[in-house]
Amino acid sequence: MTKSFRCQDAGVVCRAEVTGATEEEVLAKAVEHARDAHGVDLTQSTTLAGFARSLIRDTSGSSSR
């Protein structure tokens, strides 16, 4: 099953969605996107990283960013 993270689920006005096979893969892509697109370093805050991790969902889609 594919896992995904969407910025809009975190309350950010952004249509980005990252997907991957594992939660760790999705979180790594979300961290990179947050840094590159929003100037936010999720690795500097365990609270933000935990929040992002909590928003990762199982999906059946296969879109990727």
PDB file with SEQRES, HELIX, SHEET and CRYST1 records, atoms N, CA, C and O in Angstrom:
SEQRES   1 A   65  MET THR LYS SER PHE ARG CYS GLN ASP ALA GLY VAL VAL          
SEQRES   2 A   65  CYS ARG ALA GLU VAL THR GLY ALA THR GLU GLU GLU VAL          
SEQRES   3 A   65  LEU ALA LYS ALA VAL GLU HIS ALA ARG ASP ALA HIS GLY          
SEQRES   4 A   65  VAL ASP LEU THR GLN SER THR THR LEU ALA GLY PHE ALA          
SEQRES   5 A   65  ARG SER LEU ILE ARG ASP THR SER GLY SER SER SER ARG          
HELIX    1 AA1 CYS A    7  ALA A   10  5                                   4    
HELIX    2 AA2 GLU A   23  HIS A   38  1                                  16    
HELIX    3 AA3 LEU A   42  GLN A   44  5                                   3    
HELIX    4 AA4 THR A   46  SER A   54  1                                   9    
SHEET    1 AA1 3 GLU A  17  GLY A  20  0                                        
SHEET    2 AA1 3 THR A   2  ARG A   6 -1                                        
SHEET    3 AA1 3 ARG A  57  THR A  59 -1                                        
CRYST1    1.000    1.000    1.000  90.00  90.00  90.00 P 1           1          
ATOM      1  N   MET A   1       0.851  -1.185   0.000  1.00  0.00           N  
ATOM      2  CA  MET A   1       0.000   0.000   0.000  1.00  0.00           C  
ATOM      3  C   MET A   1       0.893   1.243   0.000  1.00  0.00           C  
ATOM      4  O   MET A   1       1.939   1.268   0.648  1.00  0.00           O  
ATOM      5  N   THR A   2       0.475   2.243  -0.716  1.00  0.00           N  
ATOM      6  CA  THR A   2       1.199   3.506  -0.796  1.00  0.00           C  
ATOM      7  C   THR A   2       0.829   4.387   0.389  1.00  0.00           C  
ATOM      8  O   THR A   2      -0.305   4.365   0.867  1.00  0.00           O  
ATOM      9  N   LYS A   3       1.793   5.155   0.849  1.00  0.00           N  
ATOM     10  CA  LYS A   3       1.557   6.126   1.916  1.00  0.00           C  
ATOM     11  C   LYS A   3       1.730   7.519   1.339  1.00  0.00           C  
ATOM     12  O   LYS A   3       2.489   7.712   0.389  1.00  0.00           O  
ATOM     13  N   SER A   4       1.018   8.505   1.918  1.00  0.00           N  
ATOM     14  CA  SER A   4       1.116   9.861   1.373  1.00  0.00           C  
ATOM     15  C   SER A   4       1.011  10.920   2.469  1.00  0.00           C  
ATOM     16  O   SER A   4       0.504  10.679   3.565  1.00  0.00           O  
ATOM     17  N   PHE A   5       1.515  12.099   2.119  1.00  0.00           N  
ATOM     18  CA  PHE A   5       1.444  13.285   2.976  1.00  0.00           C  
ATOM     19  C   PHE A   5       1.043  14.447   2.088  1.00  0.00           C  
ATOM     20  O   PHE A   5       1.610  14.636   1.012  1.00  0.00           O  
ATOM     21  N   ARG A   6       0.061  15.233   2.537  1.00  0.00           N  
ATOM     22  CA  ARG A   6      -0.375  16.416   1.791  1.00  0.00           C  
ATOM     23  C   ARG A   6      -0.200  17.647   2.675  1.00  0.00           C  
ATOM     24  O   ARG A   6      -0.620  17.657   3.832  1.00  0.00           O  
ATOM     25  N   CYS A   7       0.422  18.680   2.121  1.00  0.00           N  
ATOM     26  CA  CYS A   7       0.618  19.938   2.856  1.00  0.00           C  
ATOM     27  C   CYS A   7      -0.705  20.493   3.378  1.00  0.00           C  
ATOM     28  O   CYS A   7      -0.784  20.967   4.512  1.00  0.00           O  
ATOM     29  N   GLN A   8      -1.737  20.430   2.549  1.00  0.00           N  
ATOM     30  CA  GLN A   8      -3.011  21.029   2.955  1.00  0.00           C  
ATOM     31  C   GLN A   8      -3.566  20.367   4.210  1.00  0.00           C  
ATOM     32  O   GLN A   8      -4.307  21.011   4.953  1.00  0.00           O  
ATOM     33  N   ASP A   9      -3.238  19.109   4.471  1.00  0.00           N  
ATOM     34  CA  ASP A   9      -3.685  18.451   5.700  1.00  0.00           C  
ATOM     35  C   ASP A   9      -3.036  19.070   6.936  1.00  0.00           C  
ATOM     36  O   ASP A   9      -3.552  18.955   8.048  1.00  0.00           O  
ATOM     37  N   ALA A  10      -1.895  19.729   6.725  1.00  0.00           N  
ATOM     38  CA  ALA A  10      -1.191  20.393   7.822  1.00  0.00           C  
ATOM     39  C   ALA A  10      -1.613  21.855   7.955  1.00  0.00           C  
ATOM     40  O   ALA A  10      -1.073  22.590   8.782  1.00  0.00           O  
ATOM     41  N   GLY A  11      -2.590  22.274   7.130  1.00  0.00           N  
ATOM     42  CA  GLY A  11      -3.071  23.641   7.208  1.00  0.00           C  
ATOM     43  C   GLY A  11      -2.285  24.620   6.360  1.00  0.00           C  
ATOM     44  O   GLY A  11      -2.435  25.833   6.500  1.00  0.00           O  
ATOM     45  N   VAL A  12      -1.443  24.092   5.474  1.00  0.00           N  
ATOM     46  CA  VAL A  12      -0.636  24.933   4.601  1.00  0.00           C  
ATOM     47  C   VAL A  12      -1.351  25.082   3.257  1.00  0.00           C  
ATOM     48  O   VAL A  12      -1.871  24.110   2.708  1.00  0.00           O  
ATOM     49  N   VAL A  13      -1.369  26.304   2.739  1.00  0.00           N  
ATOM     50  CA  VAL A  13      -1.980  26.539   1.430  1.00  0.00           C  
ATOM     51  C   VAL A  13      -0.971  26.082   0.377  1.00  0.00           C  
ATOM     52  O   VAL A  13      -0.143  26.860  -0.095  1.00  0.00           O  
ATOM     53  N   CYS A  14      -1.064  24.805   0.025  1.00  0.00           N  
ATOM     54  CA  CYS A  14      -0.132  24.186  -0.907  1.00  0.00           C  
ATOM     55  C   CYS A  14      -0.783  22.899  -1.398  1.00  0.00           C  
ATOM     56  O   CYS A  14      -1.377  22.159  -0.614  1.00  0.00           O  
ATOM     57  N   ARG A  15      -0.671  22.638  -2.677  1.00  0.00           N  
ATOM     58  CA  ARG A  15      -1.293  21.444  -3.254  1.00  0.00           C  
ATOM     59  C   ARG A  15      -0.339  20.251  -3.324  1.00  0.00           C  
ATOM     60  O   ARG A  15      -0.691  19.220  -3.897  1.00  0.00           O  
ATOM     61  N   ALA A  16       0.845  20.371  -2.761  1.00  0.00           N  
ATOM     62  CA  ALA A  16       1.824  19.290  -2.857  1.00  0.00           C  
ATOM     63  C   ALA A  16       1.355  18.043  -2.115  1.00  0.00           C  
ATOM     64  O   ALA A  16       0.753  18.114  -1.043  1.00  0.00           O  
ATOM     65  N   GLU A  17       1.651  16.913  -2.718  1.00  0.00           N  
ATOM     66  CA  GLU A  17       1.424  15.619  -2.093  1.00  0.00           C  
ATOM     67  C   GLU A  17       2.646  14.766  -2.383  1.00  0.00           C  
ATOM     68  O   GLU A  17       3.058  14.648  -3.536  1.00  0.00           O  
ATOM     69  N   VAL A  18       3.223  14.177  -1.364  1.00  0.00           N  
ATOM     70  CA  VAL A  18       4.357  13.276  -1.548  1.00  0.00           C  
ATOM     71  C   VAL A  18       3.909  11.873  -1.171  1.00  0.00           C  
ATOM     72  O   VAL A  18       3.119  11.685  -0.246  1.00  0.00           O  
ATOM     73  N   THR A  19       4.421  10.898  -1.895  1.00  0.00           N  
ATOM     74  CA  THR A  19       4.044   9.517  -1.655  1.00  0.00           C  
ATOM     75  C   THR A  19       5.283   8.641  -1.578  1.00  0.00           C  
ATOM     76  O   THR A  19       6.367   9.021  -2.019  1.00  0.00           O  
ATOM     77  N   GLY A  20       5.095   7.474  -1.014  1.00  0.00           N  
ATOM     78  CA  GLY A  20       6.172   6.506  -0.934  1.00  0.00           C  
ATOM     79  C   GLY A  20       5.661   5.184  -0.410  1.00  0.00           C  
ATOM     80  O   GLY A  20       4.499   5.055  -0.026  1.00  0.00           O  
ATOM     81  N   ALA A  21       6.538   4.212  -0.401  1.00  0.00           N  
ATOM     82  CA  ALA A  21       6.168   2.869   0.042  1.00  0.00           C  
ATOM     83  C   ALA A  21       6.142   2.749   1.559  1.00  0.00           C  
ATOM     84  O   ALA A  21       5.411   1.929   2.115  1.00  0.00           O  
ATOM     85  N   THR A  22       6.954   3.583   2.232  1.00  0.00           N  
ATOM     86  CA  THR A  22       7.036   3.507   3.692  1.00  0.00           C  
ATOM     87  C   THR A  22       6.832   4.882   4.314  1.00  0.00           C  
ATOM     88  O   THR A  22       6.970   5.907   3.646  1.00  0.00           O  
ATOM     89  N   GLU A  23       6.506   4.887   5.585  1.00  0.00           N  
ATOM     90  CA  GLU A  23       6.339   6.139   6.313  1.00  0.00           C  
ATOM     91  C   GLU A  23       7.644   6.934   6.316  1.00  0.00           C  
ATOM     92  O   GLU A  23       7.627   8.158   6.185  1.00  0.00           O  
ATOM     93  N   GLU A  24       8.764   6.245   6.465  1.00  0.00           N  
ATOM     94  CA  GLU A  24      10.069   6.917   6.497  1.00  0.00           C  
ATOM     95  C   GLU A  24      10.374   7.597   5.162  1.00  0.00           C  
ATOM     96  O   GLU A  24      10.894   8.712   5.135  1.00  0.00           O  
ATOM     97  N   GLU A  25      10.049   6.922   4.053  1.00  0.00           N  
ATOM     98  CA  GLU A  25      10.266   7.500   2.728  1.00  0.00           C  
ATOM     99  C   GLU A  25       9.416   8.758   2.531  1.00  0.00           C  
ATOM    100  O   GLU A  25       9.901   9.771   2.029  1.00  0.00           O  
ATOM    101  N   VAL A  26       8.163   8.683   2.926  1.00  0.00           N  
ATOM    102  CA  VAL A  26       7.262   9.833   2.793  1.00  0.00           C  
ATOM    103  C   VAL A  26       7.735  10.980   3.674  1.00  0.00           C  
ATOM    104  O   VAL A  26       7.744  12.132   3.239  1.00  0.00           O  
ATOM    105  N   LEU A  27       8.126  10.679   4.898  1.00  0.00           N  
ATOM    106  CA  LEU A  27       8.592  11.727   5.806  1.00  0.00           C  
ATOM    107  C   LEU A  27       9.840  12.401   5.250  1.00  0.00           C  
ATOM    108  O   LEU A  27       9.965  13.622   5.334  1.00  0.00           O  
ATOM    109  N   ALA A  28      10.761  11.633   4.686  1.00  0.00           N  
ATOM    110  CA  ALA A  28      11.975  12.217   4.094  1.00  0.00           C  
ATOM    111  C   ALA A  28      11.616  13.163   2.949  1.00  0.00           C  
ATOM    112  O   ALA A  28      12.187  14.248   2.834  1.00  0.00           O  
ATOM    113  N   LYS A  29      10.672  12.752   2.105  1.00  0.00           N  
ATOM    114  CA  LYS A  29      10.240  13.615   0.994  1.00  0.00           C  
ATOM    115  C   LYS A  29       9.513  14.854   1.512  1.00  0.00           C  
ATOM    116  O   LYS A  29       9.679  15.944   0.965  1.00  0.00           O  
ATOM    117  N   ALA A  30       8.707  14.690   2.564  1.00  0.00           N  
ATOM    118  CA  ALA A  30       7.989  15.830   3.142  1.00  0.00           C  
ATOM    119  C   ALA A  30       8.970  16.826   3.755  1.00  0.00           C  
ATOM    120  O   ALA A  30       8.788  18.036   3.621  1.00  0.00           O  
ATOM    121  N   VAL A  31       9.996  16.332   4.417  1.00  0.00           N  
ATOM    122  CA  VAL A  31      11.027  17.204   5.003  1.00  0.00           C  
ATOM    123  C   VAL A  31      11.713  18.003   3.900  1.00  0.00           C  
ATOM    124  O   VAL A  31      11.922  19.207   4.043  1.00  0.00           O  
ATOM    125  N   GLU A  32      12.063  17.340   2.804  1.00  0.00           N  
ATOM    126  CA  GLU A  32      12.712  18.021   1.684  1.00  0.00           C  
ATOM    127  C   GLU A  32      11.781  19.071   1.066  1.00  0.00           C  
ATOM    128  O   GLU A  32      12.210  20.188   0.778  1.00  0.00           O  
ATOM    129  N   HIS A  33      10.517  18.713   0.864  1.00  0.00           N  
ATOM    130  CA  HIS A  33       9.557  19.661   0.299  1.00  0.00           C  
ATOM    131  C   HIS A  33       9.361  20.862   1.213  1.00  0.00           C  
ATOM    132  O   HIS A  33       9.361  22.001   0.746  1.00  0.00           O  
ATOM    133  N   ALA A  34       9.195  20.621   2.511  1.00  0.00           N  
ATOM    134  CA  ALA A  34       8.973  21.718   3.457  1.00  0.00           C  
ATOM    135  C   ALA A  34      10.148  22.692   3.432  1.00  0.00           C  
ATOM    136  O   ALA A  34       9.958  23.907   3.484  1.00  0.00           O  
ATOM    137  N   ARG A  35      11.360  22.151   3.353  1.00  0.00           N  
ATOM    138  CA  ARG A  35      12.559  22.995   3.311  1.00  0.00           C  
ATOM    139  C   ARG A  35      12.625  23.785   2.006  1.00  0.00           C  
ATOM    140  O   ARG A  35      12.833  24.998   2.023  1.00  0.00           O  
ATOM    141  N   ASP A  36      12.447  23.100   0.877  1.00  0.00           N  
ATOM    142  CA  ASP A  36      12.616  23.734  -0.432  1.00  0.00           C  
ATOM    143  C   ASP A  36      11.472  24.691  -0.779  1.00  0.00           C  
ATOM    144  O   ASP A  36      11.716  25.778  -1.303  1.00  0.00           O  
ATOM    145  N   ALA A  37      10.242  24.300  -0.496  1.00  0.00           N  
ATOM    146  CA  ALA A  37       9.087  25.089  -0.921  1.00  0.00           C  
ATOM    147  C   ALA A  37       8.618  26.102   0.117  1.00  0.00           C  
ATOM    148  O   ALA A  37       8.072  27.149  -0.234  1.00  0.00           O  
ATOM    149  N   HIS A  38       8.832  25.790   1.399  1.00  0.00           N  
ATOM    150  CA  HIS A  38       8.264  26.634   2.452  1.00  0.00           C  
ATOM    151  C   HIS A  38       9.306  27.228   3.402  1.00  0.00           C  
ATOM    152  O   HIS A  38       8.960  28.015   4.283  1.00  0.00           O  
ATOM    153  N   GLY A  39      10.564  26.862   3.233  1.00  0.00           N  
ATOM    154  CA  GLY A  39      11.613  27.394   4.090  1.00  0.00           C  
ATOM    155  C   GLY A  39      11.514  26.920   5.531  1.00  0.00           C  
ATOM    156  O   GLY A  39      11.967  27.606   6.447  1.00  0.00           O  
ATOM    157  N   VAL A  40      10.921  25.745   5.734  1.00  0.00           N  
ATOM    158  CA  VAL A  40      10.737  25.202   7.081  1.00  0.00           C  
ATOM    159  C   VAL A  40      11.584  23.940   7.207  1.00  0.00           C  
ATOM    160  O   VAL A  40      11.510  23.047   6.363  1.00  0.00           O  
ATOM    161  N   ASP A  41      12.385  23.873   8.260  1.00  0.00           N  
ATOM    162  CA  ASP A  41      13.219  22.704   8.504  1.00  0.00           C  
ATOM    163  C   ASP A  41      12.560  21.842   9.577  1.00  0.00           C  
ATOM    164  O   ASP A  41      12.696  22.108  10.772  1.00  0.00           O  
ATOM    165  N   LEU A  42      11.843  20.803   9.136  1.00  0.00           N  
ATOM    166  CA  LEU A  42      11.131  19.936  10.067  1.00  0.00           C  
ATOM    167  C   LEU A  42      12.078  19.152  10.978  1.00  0.00           C  
ATOM    168  O   LEU A  42      11.667  18.675  12.035  1.00  0.00           O  
ATOM    169  N   THR A  43      13.336  19.018  10.574  1.00  0.00           N  
ATOM    170  CA  THR A  43      14.283  18.247  11.381  1.00  0.00           C  
ATOM    171  C   THR A  43      14.728  19.004  12.626  1.00  0.00           C  
ATOM    172  O   THR A  43      15.319  18.410  13.528  1.00  0.00           O  
ATOM    173  N   GLN A  44      14.455  20.297  12.691  1.00  0.00           N  
ATOM    174  CA  GLN A  44      14.875  21.105  13.835  1.00  0.00           C  
ATOM    175  C   GLN A  44      13.878  21.069  14.986  1.00  0.00           C  
ATOM    176  O   GLN A  44      14.153  21.608  16.058  1.00  0.00           O  
ATOM    177  N   SER A  45      12.733  20.444  14.780  1.00  0.00           N  
ATOM    178  CA  SER A  45      11.712  20.405  15.818  1.00  0.00           C  
ATOM    179  C   SER A  45      11.071  19.024  15.862  1.00  0.00           C  
ATOM    180  O   SER A  45      10.460  18.589  14.886  1.00  0.00           O  
ATOM    181  N   THR A  46      11.207  18.342  16.980  1.00  0.00           N  
ATOM    182  CA  THR A  46      10.570  17.029  17.099  1.00  0.00           C  
ATOM    183  C   THR A  46       9.052  17.166  17.096  1.00  0.00           C  
ATOM    184  O   THR A  46       8.350  16.238  16.692  1.00  0.00           O  
ATOM    185  N   THR A  47       8.537  18.310  17.539  1.00  0.00           N  
ATOM    186  CA  THR A  47       7.096  18.537  17.526  1.00  0.00           C  
ATOM    187  C   THR A  47       6.587  18.632  16.094  1.00  0.00           C  
ATOM    188  O   THR A  47       5.595  17.990  15.747  1.00  0.00           O  
ATOM    189  N   LEU A  48       7.258  19.427  15.256  1.00  0.00           N  
ATOM    190  CA  LEU A  48       6.849  19.546  13.847  1.00  0.00           C  
ATOM    191  C   LEU A  48       7.018  18.227  13.108  1.00  0.00           C  
ATOM    192  O   LEU A  48       6.149  17.842  12.326  1.00  0.00           O  
ATOM    193  N   ALA A  49       8.112  17.539  13.344  1.00  0.00           N  
ATOM    194  CA  ALA A  49       8.336  16.256  12.681  1.00  0.00           C  
ATOM    195  C   ALA A  49       7.274  15.247  13.101  1.00  0.00           C  
ATOM    196  O   ALA A  49       6.771  14.495  12.266  1.00  0.00           O  
ATOM    197  N   GLY A  50       6.936  15.224  14.363  1.00  0.00           N  
ATOM    198  CA  GLY A  50       5.890  14.325  14.853  1.00  0.00           C  
ATOM    199  C   GLY A  50       4.538  14.662  14.263  1.00  0.00           C  
ATOM    200  O   GLY A  50       3.760  13.768  13.931  1.00  0.00           O  
ATOM    201  N   PHE A  51       4.253  15.959  14.129  1.00  0.00           N  
ATOM    202  CA  PHE A  51       3.001  16.397  13.518  1.00  0.00           C  
ATOM    203  C   PHE A  51       2.940  15.939  12.063  1.00  0.00           C  
ATOM    204  O   PHE A  51       1.923  15.404  11.622  1.00  0.00           O  
ATOM    205  N   ALA A  52       4.025  16.148  11.319  1.00  0.00           N  
ATOM    206  CA  ALA A  52       4.068  15.725   9.915  1.00  0.00           C  
ATOM    207  C   ALA A  52       3.884  14.211   9.823  1.00  0.00           C  
ATOM    208  O   ALA A  52       3.132  13.725   8.977  1.00  0.00           O  
ATOM    209  N   ARG A  53       4.563  13.474  10.683  1.00  0.00           N  
ATOM    210  CA  ARG A  53       4.445  12.008  10.671  1.00  0.00           C  
ATOM    211  C   ARG A  53       3.002  11.583  10.943  1.00  0.00           C  
ATOM    212  O   ARG A  53       2.519  10.619  10.349  1.00  0.00           O  
ATOM    213  N   SER A  54       2.315  12.294  11.833  1.00  0.00           N  
ATOM    214  CA  SER A  54       0.934  11.920  12.175  1.00  0.00           C  
ATOM    215  C   SER A  54      -0.038  12.140  11.016  1.00  0.00           C  
ATOM    216  O   SER A  54      -1.143  11.596  11.021  1.00  0.00           O  
ATOM    217  N   LEU A  55       0.364  12.925  10.034  1.00  0.00           N  
ATOM    218  CA  LEU A  55      -0.507  13.218   8.892  1.00  0.00           C  
ATOM    219  C   LEU A  55      -0.281  12.289   7.703  1.00  0.00           C  
ATOM    220  O   LEU A  55      -0.964  12.411   6.686  1.00  0.00           O  
ATOM    221  N   ILE A  56       0.660  11.372   7.819  1.00  0.00           N  
ATOM    222  CA  ILE A  56       0.907  10.408   6.747  1.00  0.00           C  
ATOM    223  C   ILE A  56      -0.232   9.395   6.747  1.00  0.00           C  
ATOM    224  O   ILE A  56      -0.587   8.838   7.786  1.00  0.00           O  
ATOM    225  N   ARG A  57      -0.791   9.170   5.580  1.00  0.00           N  
ATOM    226  CA  ARG A  57      -1.956   8.290   5.423  1.00  0.00           C  
ATOM    227  C   ARG A  57      -1.672   7.165   4.444  1.00  0.00           C  
ATOM    228  O   ARG A  57      -0.842   7.307   3.545  1.00  0.00           O  
ATOM    229  N   ASP A  58      -2.366   6.046   4.621  1.00  0.00           N  
ATOM    230  CA  ASP A  58      -2.346   4.965   3.632  1.00  0.00           C  
ATOM    231  C   ASP A  58      -3.264   5.374   2.489  1.00  0.00           C  
ATOM    232  O   ASP A  58      -4.380   5.839   2.718  1.00  0.00           O  
ATOM    233  N   THR A  59      -2.793   5.200   1.261  1.00  0.00           N  
ATOM    234  CA  THR A  59      -3.599   5.533   0.086  1.00  0.00           C  
ATOM    235  C   THR A  59      -3.505   4.414  -0.926  1.00  0.00           C  
ATOM    236  O   THR A  59      -2.626   3.556  -0.849  1.00  0.00           O  
ATOM    237  N   SER A  60      -4.409   4.433  -1.863  1.00  0.00           N  
ATOM    238  CA  SER A  60      -4.349   3.460  -2.961  1.00  0.00           C  
ATOM    239  C   SER A  60      -3.861   4.108  -4.248  1.00  0.00           C  
ATOM    240  O   SER A  60      -3.627   3.427  -5.247  1.00  0.00           O  
ATOM    241  N   GLY A  61      -3.705   5.453  -4.217  1.00  0.00           N  
ATOM    242  CA  GLY A  61      -3.237   6.182  -5.395  1.00  0.00           C  
ATOM    243  C   GLY A  61      -1.760   5.986  -5.609  1.00  0.00           C  
ATOM    244  O   GLY A  61      -1.064   5.434  -4.757  1.00  0.00           O  
ATOM    245  N   SER A  62      -1.278   6.445  -6.765  1.00  0.00           N  
ATOM    246  CA  SER A  62       0.136   6.287  -7.055  1.00  0.00           C  
ATOM    247  C   SER A  62       0.796   7.579  -7.509  1.00  0.00           C  
ATOM    248  O   SER A  62       1.848   7.550  -8.148  1.00  0.00           O  
ATOM    249  N   SER A  63       0.174   8.734  -7.176  1.00  0.00           N  
ATOM    250  CA  SER A  63       0.812   9.999  -7.567  1.00  0.00           C  
ATOM    251  C   SER A  63       2.009  10.252  -6.679  1.00  0.00           C  
ATOM    252  O   SER A  63       2.024   9.844  -5.518  1.00  0.00           O  
ATOM    253  N   SER A  64       3.012  10.923  -7.216  1.00  0.00           N  
ATOM    254  CA  SER A  64       4.243  11.165  -6.473  1.00  0.00           C  
ATOM    255  C   SER A  64       4.785  12.539  -6.799  1.00  0.00           C  
ATOM    256  O   SER A  64       4.522  13.097  -7.864  1.00  0.00           O  
ATOM    257  N   ARG A  65       5.545  13.070  -5.861  1.00  0.00           N  
ATOM    258  CA  ARG A  65       6.191  14.342  -6.099  1.00  0.00           C  
ATOM    259  C   ARG A  65       7.665  14.195  -5.844  1.00  0.00           C  
ATOM    260  O   ARG A  65       8.415  15.160  -5.986  1.00  0.00           O  
TER     261      ARG A  65                                                      
END                                                                             
